[in-house]
Amino acid sequence: MLNKIGSAGFKRETTPGTAETIAAANIGLIIDPKIDLNPGLQERKLAREVADDPYPVKGGITGKFTGALQLRGSGTPGTAPPILGDWLLAGGFLESLKSDRVDYTLDPTLSAGKSMTAKEFKDGKYRTLRGVRGNCKIKLEASKVTNVNFDGEGVFQAQGDGAVLATPSENPIPYPFEVADMWLLQHHALAFELQNDSLIKLRSAAATDLKLSVYSVQSATGQVVRKVRIPLKKLGTPTGFTNGIWMTIEGDSTGDPDGVPITHGTSNYIDPTTLSTDQEWVDFDFPLEPTLVGLAKNHFVLNGDYTESAVNCVEVQTDTCLIGAQVCKTFGVAWAALSLKNVSIMILVVPASPAKLFWKGADIDPGMGHFMCPDPNSTEGFIYAKHNSRKITIGLDPFEVLEAQRSFWNELVNTDLYWCANSGAVAGNIWQFRATHCKIVKAGTWGNQNELVSHPITLHVDNGVNFTMASK
């Protein structure tokens, strides 16, 4: 038997703990797949006339499945990546298929994630586990292909002789983690993140809603904006546009936007037809990083230039306005208050402008704990692995900078941060990672990268639901 000849497959189970048949369609390009069996031998301490313990008794056989996948999409937006999608489900994620992407969010209850059947072939032999669940770790490293490592456990199903199933073609080819737009930002303002079903249309009629605006009162100087996030969806298919939709940051004129973007205060343009038909947070990036007007109102204005239509337009998620809340306004001949409405918005600022940090990458660990769930009515006395805990952390290792540029120590515990990273550029093979609420919990010992001082830090994500992955 040759060690280099083999393959491995994974398939989600319809009934947790009930093995599925692994076919050629379930085989993946897995790095170093391995099933280690544990016969569960039970030592017995019996009083006997000799010093030796008696033979141990065999208990239920369990097994560990380990391996790695290179991060790649399916090649088609809205289609789950093969095998990797199964791993993420077995790692405690929920999967949501959209028209243009697949969202993966951590299950808040720990109980809804799918169990899997895993099978390893080795040049004429195979081993199979059922009821597999575990933990997926993701390693993003600059200029290298990203690996997703799975470490899980399940119940022994079978072992025998069998031909190695063929592996699929490598399509699409994985991207290295480069031109990745990775940021660690601070929340400058966060208004009403919980949303209801009230929607406001942008450019549904020429006289009433050409623009929509929400303002933030700037209480300090020097805040530099990198991103503004706002929940949007498309209705129908907007047409006739040159730029699409974009965000401008404008000064104040007696309580209204003054119509003049501040320096670098015009965001990137977004094609409105690429928006989802489901409500989602949309990022408007400001690559040249505008500085907010200090000690004054800054108006964040949503613009569009598609043909006005009530059935082919962009819809903005709003909330009921509370006393003292930011007020969403609509533009016709003049700005006018939009009664009892408010836009949920995240204004994300660079903590240490103009200095930019150089990142080695990121280590994402959902920290999913699990145990083998006993069941005397199941073969081997176990039914499946079950998740029982989670602590998601993100490890970063930037090069050290002066305290005047960025002090990670001062951001310990009390600063609410936003972390994001994107990888890939071709539709069907793009990945986005976001942790919308996290804190630095470790920022002490200096490290060493290529004989340069680095500053390893650990982020603790406030709640698993605040971490999302998307395959686009």
QUIQUI-V702661 format. One record per residue. PHI is phi in radians with two decimals (* if undefined). OMEGA is omega as a letter, one per 30 degrees, with the letter a starting at -180 (* if undefined). D_FIRST is the distance of its C-alpha to the first C-alpha in whole Angstrom. Layout:
PHI:OMEGA:D_FIRST + PHI:OMEGA:D_FIRST
//
This chain:
*:l:0 + -1.67:a:4 + -1.20:a:6 + -1.42:a:9 + -1.67:a:8 + 3.12:l:10 + -2.82:a:14 + -2.63:a:16 + -2.41:a:20 + -2.53:l:23 + -2.59:l:26 + -1.23:a:29 + -1.59:l:30 + -1.15:l:34 + -1.95:a:34 + -0.93:l:33 + 1.51:l:31 + -1.78:a:30 + -1.12:l:27 + -1.74:l:26 + -1.46:l:24 + -1.51:l:22 + -2.00:a:22 + -1.02:a:21 + -1.18:a:24 + -1.74:a:23 + -1.49:a:20 + -2.21:l:21 + -1.52:a:20 + -1.76:l:19 + -1.49:l:19 + 0.84:l:16 + -1.19:a:16 + -2.70:l:16 + -1.97:l:17 + -1.82:a:18 + -1.64:l:19 + -2.16:a:23 + -1.25:l:24 + 1.14:a:27 + -1.10:a:28 + -1.91:l:32 + -1.24:a:34 + -2.17:l:37 + -1.82:a:40 + -1.76:l:42 + -1.29:a:45 + -2.38:a:44 + -1.37:l:46 + -2.13:a:43 + -1.35:a:42 + -1.37:l:38 + -1.32:l:37 + -1.25:l:36 + -0.99:l:32 + -1.22:l:31 + -1.81:a:31 + -1.25:l:28 + -1.79:l:29 + -1.18:a:28 + -1.56:l:25 + -2.01:a:25 + -2.69:l:22 + -1.81:l:22 + -1.98:l:21 + -2.29:l:21 + 3.03:a:21 + -2.44:l:23 + -2.14:l:24 + -1.42:a:26 + -1.19:l:30 + -2.60:l:31 + -1.51:l:33 + -1.46:a:33 + 1.70:a:35 + -2.27:l:38 + -0.99:a:40 + 1.55:l:40 + -1.95:a:37 + -1.13:l:34 + -1.17:a:31 + -1.11:a:28 + 1.13:a:26 + -1.04:l:28 + -1.04:l:31 + -1.15:l:29 + -1.06:a:28 + -1.12:l:32 + -1.10:l:33 + -1.20:l:31 + -1.66:l:32 + 1.69:l:36 + -1.64:l:37 + -1.83:a:39 + -2.00:l:38 + -2.26:a:41 + -1.48:l:41 + -2.02:a:44 + -1.13:a:45 + -2.11:a:44 + -2.91:l:42 + -2.16:a:40 + -1.66:l:41 + -2.16:l:39 + -2.20:a:41 + -1.25:a:40 + -1.15:a:41 + -1.15:a:45 + -1.66:a:44 + 1.19:a:40 + -1.93:a:40 + -1.62:a:40 + -1.12:a:36 + -1.27:l:34 + -1.60:a:31 + -2.28:l:27 + -1.77:a:24 + -2.09:a:21 + -2.43:l:18 + -2.03:l:14 + -1.85:l:11 + -2.49:l:8 + 0.75:l:6 + 1.92:l:7 + -2.22:l:9 + -2.53:l:12 + -2.34:a:15 + -2.30:l:19 + -2.06:l:22 + -2.12:l:25 + 1.10:a:28 + -1.43:l:27 + -2.43:a:29 + -3.06:a:30 + -2.36:l:31 + -1.86:l:30 + -1.88:a:31 + -2.13:a:32 + -2.02:l:32 + -1.68:a:35 + -2.35:a:35 + -0.91:l:37 + 1.21:l:36 + -2.10:l:32 + -1.17:a:30 + -1.34:l:31 + -1.87:l:28 + -1.95:a:28 + -1.78:l:26 + -1.94:l:26 + -2.33:a:26 + -2.41:a:26 + -2.49:l:26 + -2.70:a:26 + -1.76:l:26 + -1.07:l:22 + -1.91:a:22 + -2.88:l:19 + -2.56:a:16 + -3.05:l:14 + -1.64:l:12 + -3.05:a:12 + -1.16:l:12 + -1.17:l:12 + -1.35:a:15 + -1.17:l:17 + -1.54:a:18 + -1.32:l:22 + -1.24:a:24 + -1.50:a:25 + -2.55:f:29 + -1.38:l:31 + -1.28:l:30 + -1.19:l:30 + -1.61:l:34 + -1.26:a:34 + -1.45:l:36 + -2.58:a:39 + 0.82:a:43 + -1.72:l:42 + 0.94:a:46 + -1.74:a:45 + -2.44:l:48 + -2.16:a:49 + -2.05:l:53 + -1.87:l:55 + -1.31:l:57 + -1.47:l:61 + -2.59:l:62 + -2.51:a:60 + -1.99:l:62 + 0.92:a:61 + -1.22:l:58 + -1.28:a:58 + -2.05:l:59 + -1.99:a:60 + -1.69:l:61 + -1.43:a:64 + -2.12:l:63 + -2.04:a:65 + -1.57:l:65 + -1.66:l:65 + 1.09:l:68 + -1.47:l:68 + -2.66:a:72 + -1.14:a:74 + -1.71:a:76 + -2.12:a:75 + -2.51:l:71 + -1.16:l:70 + -2.47:l:69 + -2.27:a:68 + -2.43:l:68 + -2.41:a:67 + -2.03:l:69 + -2.26:l:68 + -1.48:a:70 + -1.45:a:69 + -1.74:l:70 + -2.55:l:69 + -1.71:l:69 + 1.50:l:66 + -1.32:a:63 + -1.96:a:61 + -1.53:l:59 + -1.88:a:56 + -2.45:l:55 + -2.21:a:57 + -1.94:l:55 + -2.55:a:57 + -1.40:a:56 + -2.35:l:56 + -2.65:l:56 + -1.80:l:57 + -2.07:a:59 + 1.14:a:58 + -2.30:l:58 + -1.03:a:60 + -2.36:l:61 + 1.28:a:64 + -1.73:l:63 + -1.77:a:62 + -1.77:a:61 + 1.85:l:60 + -2.23:a:60 + -2.77:l:60 + -2.00:l:62 + -2.11:l:65 + -1.88:a:66 + -2.16:l:70 + -1.31:a:73 + -1.88:l:75 + -2.33:a:79 + 0.85:l:81 + 1.64:a:78 + -1.99:l:76 + -1.03:a:74 + -1.55:l:76 + 1.47:a:74 + -2.10:l:73 + -1.04:l:69 + -1.16:a:69 + -0.97:a:67 + 1.09:a:64 + -1.55:l:64 + -1.97:a:63 + -1.37:l:59 + -1.14:l:57 + -1.60:l:57 + -2.14:l:55 + -1.21:a:55 + -1.14:l:56 + -1.26:l:54 + -1.49:l:51 + -1.17:l:52 + -1.37:l:50 + -1.40:l:53 + -1.79:l:52 + -1.09:l:53 + -2.63:l:51 + -1.27:l:52 + -2.00:a:53 + -1.64:l:53 + -1.82:a:55 + -1.65:l:55 + -2.09:a:57 + -1.01:a:56 + -1.64:l:59 + 0.97:l:59 + -1.25:l:63 + -1.75:a:65 + -1.13:l:67 + -1.19:a:70 + -1.26:l:71 + 0.97:a:73 + -2.71:l:74 + -1.32:l:72 + -2.07:a:69 + -1.72:l:69 + -1.84:a:66 + -1.94:l:66 + -1.55:a:64 + -2.03:l:65 + -2.70:l:64 + -2.32:l:65 + -1.35:a:64 + -1.12:a:67 + -1.06:a:68 + -2.85:l:67 + -1.48:a:67 + -2.08:l:64 + -2.28:a:62 + -2.74:l:62 + -1.87:l:60 + -1.95:a:61 + -1.90:l:61 + -1.28:l:60 + -2.25:l:63 + -2.25:l:64 + -1.11:a:68 + -1.33:l:70 + -1.89:l:71 + -1.03:l:74 + 1.47:a:73 + -1.35:l:70 + -1.22:a:69 + -1.86:l:71 + -1.40:a:69 + -2.18:a:72 + -2.07:a:72 + -1.89:l:74 + -2.25:l:76 + -1.17:l:80 + -2.56:l:79 + -1.21:l:77 + -2.49:a:77 + -1.13:l:76 + -1.61:a:73 + -0.99:l:75 + 0.99:l:73 + -2.22:a:69 + -2.60:l:67 + -1.61:l:64 + -1.28:a:61 + -2.62:l:60 + -1.99:l:58 + -1.87:a:59 + -1.94:a:56 + -2.03:l:58 + -1.42:a:56 + -1.14:a:57 + -2.43:l:58 + -1.41:g:59 + -1.61:a:59 + -1.17:l:56 + -1.94:a:53 + -1.60:l:50 + -1.81:a:47 + -1.86:l:44 + -1.35:a:40 + 2.72:a:39 + -2.66:l:38 + -1.99:a:36 + -1.76:a:36 + -2.27:l:36 + -1.11:l:37 + 1.09:a:36 + -1.34:l:35 + -1.49:l:35 + -2.62:l:34 + -2.50:l:34 + -1.44:a:32 + -1.41:a:35 + -1.30:l:35 + -2.76:a:36 + -1.16:l:37 + -1.54:a:37 + -1.88:l:33 + -0.99:a:30 + 1.29:l:29 + 1.40:l:32 + -2.24:l:32 + -1.83:l:32 + -3.02:l:31 + -1.40:a:31 + -2.33:l:35 + -1.26:a:36 + -2.40:l:39 + -2.85:l:40 + -2.77:l:40 + -2.64:a:41 + -1.52:l:40 + -2.26:l:41 + -2.25:l:41 + -1.70:l:40 + -2.17:a:42 + -2.45:l:43 + -1.33:l:45 + -1.19:a:47 + -1.18:l:50 + -2.25:l:54 + -1.17:a:57 + -1.01:l:59 + -1.15:l:61 + -1.57:l:58 + -2.88:l:56 + -2.02:l:56 + -1.13:l:53 + -1.06:a:55 + -1.24:l:58 + -1.62:l:55 + -1.01:l:54 + 1.17:a:54 + -1.59:a:57 + -1.86:l:56 + -1.48:a:55 + -2.02:l:52 + -2.20:l:50 + -2.07:l:47 + -2.54:l:45 + -2.68:l:43 + -2.13:l:42 + -2.47:l:39 + 1.67:a:38 + -2.42:a:41 + -1.83:a:40 + -0.91:a:41 + 1.64:a:38 + -2.45:l:36 + -1.90:l:39 + -2.19:l:38 + -2.15:l:41 + -2.20:l:41 + -2.53:l:44 + -2.17:a:46 + -1.42:l:49 + -2.45:l:50 + -2.62:a:49 + -2.30:l:50 + -1.35:l:49 + -1.97:l:49 + -2.55:a:47 + -2.68:a:49 + -1.84:a:50 + -1.18:l:48 + -1.24:l:48 + -1.98:a:44 + -2.42:l:43 + -2.12:l:42 + 0.92:l:42 + 1.17:l:45 + -1.94:a:47 + -1.27:l:48 + -2.01:a:46 + -2.28:a:47 + -1.02:l:44 + -2.30:l:45 + -2.14:l:44 + -1.72:l:45 + -1.91:l:46 + -1.29:a:46 + -1.00:a:49 + -2.64:a:47 + -0.96:a:44 + -1.20:l:46 + -1.49:l:47 + -1.92:l:43 + -2.35:l:42 + -2.17:l:40 + -2.44:l:40 + -1.77:a:38 + -2.14:*:40
//
